[in-house]
Amino acid sequence: MPRTKIATLNLRIAPAVKQAVRRAAEREHRSVANMVETLIRRHCDAEGIPVREAANAQEDANG
């Protein structure tokens, strides 16, 4: 099974927002990183912004 490439995103946010994300992640039994990714995906879905999966993007690039 091929490994999925993961990109790192460093960002600065207000402490209150960080705490809110932690609480949201706990409620959904997710890590903070997974919660942030989920929130971004939800936003992109709502705005009609496509999020191409790494495997699909790699296939498109190869051929």
Buried (B, 14 or more C-beta within 10 A) or exposed (E): EEEEEEEEEEEEEEEEEEEEBEEBBEEEEBEEEEBBBBEEEEEEEEEEEEEEEEEEEBEEEEE
